[in-house]
């Protein structure tokens, strides 16, 4: 059938438009009924290794979005050889299941950050964020010197975690929820996910790791580096057979 016949016949145009919309809708909706089989099971010794962000990492993620880092950096390695050779194992759906919103992105003015965690030292990240060209001469990334000057606002961390809990992220408030997290993630992680001790946990993590290199001061740099250092580190691919995750694709 020639396009002209469709384009000049309002009835046919409406029918074919509805057919195309229906197909598109089915492609988007049907997979949702099989979501449990497409999100990979990542467990080691009976515990989920992918867990929600700690309070400090969560604040770092908020700053990452506030500063627009996602506009130039994606966090999704596609399952292609060239991607894996450059960035590492392709991203799993499970690695983004607690992200609201997810940071997959499609634009790469800068490199993908899905597996940047522990690739560089804390000091490298601090220097790179403060003055990118001092460590990567060809970089076009802007400077973010205020991150190390700004003290981190964290008094509302409990509210931030509660908001995420409302959309399904398993942070705990009750003893029952805490015990469920102990069973699912282990005691150490469950303690970090307890909203009742969020502020205390945030300060303890910063003191232990001192991400920005400035003792006794909690800065936005601390939080952002904490977030960057966890990206891509929750799955130890050495613990799984090479083709283990293929069956979920």
URPEJO-V922694 format. One record per pair of residues at least 24 apart in sequence whose ideal C-beta (glycine too) atoms are under 6 Angstrom apart, sorted by the first residue. I is the first residue (numbers start at 1). J is the second residue. D is the distance in Angstrom with one decimal. If there is no record, write none. Layout:
# URPEJO-V922694
I|J|D, I|J|D
This chain:
# URPEJO-V922694
38|248|5.9, 39|93|4.9, 39|94|5.2, 39|97|5.9, 40|92|4.9, 40|94|4.4, 40|245|5.4, 40|248|4.6, 42|94|5.2, 42|235|5.5, 44|239|5.3, 47|185|5.9, 47|186|4.9, 48|184|5.4, 48|185|5.6, 49|234|5.4, 50|94|5.3, 50|234|4.6, 51|185|4.8, 51|189|5.0, 52|98|4.6, 52|169|5.0, 52|193|5.8, 54|192|4.5, 54|205|5.9, 55|157|4.9, 55|198|4.6, 55|201|5.3, 55|202|3.9, 56|202|4.7, 56|205|4.6, 56|206|5.8, 56|223|5.6, 56|226|4.7, 57|226|5.0, 57|227|4.9, 57|230|5.3, 59|154|5.9, 59|223|4.2, 60|223|3.7, 60|224|4.5, 60|226|4.9, 60|227|2.9, 61|227|4.9, 63|220|5.3, 63|223|5.7, 63|224|4.9, 64|227|5.8, 70|103|5.3, 70|105|5.6, 72|109|3.8, 72|110|4.6, 73|110|4.8, 73|113|4.8, 74|105|3.4, 74|108|5.5, 74|112|5.0, 75|103|4.2, 75|113|5.4, 75|114|4.6, 76|104|3.9, 77|112|5.8, 77|114|5.0, 87|112|5.1, 87|115|5.7, 88|115|4.2, 89|237|5.2, 98|169|5.2, 100|167|5.6, 113|231|5.7, 114|232|5.2, 115|232|3.3, 116|228|5.7, 116|231|5.2, 117|229|5.0, 117|230|5.2, 117|231|4.4, 117|232|4.9, 117|233|4.0, 118|233|5.8, 122|211|4.9, 122|225|5.5, 125|225|4.7, 125|228|5.8, 126|212|5.7, 126|221|5.9, 147|220|4.6, 147|221|4.2, 148|212|5.6, 148|219|5.5, 148|221|4.2, 150|220|4.6, 152|218|4.7, 152|219|5.7, 152|220|5.3, 152|223|5.4, 154|202|5.4, 157|198|4.7, 157|199|5.8, 157|202|5.9, 158|195|5.4, 158|198|4.9, 161|195|4.9, 161|198|5.7, 171|195|5.3
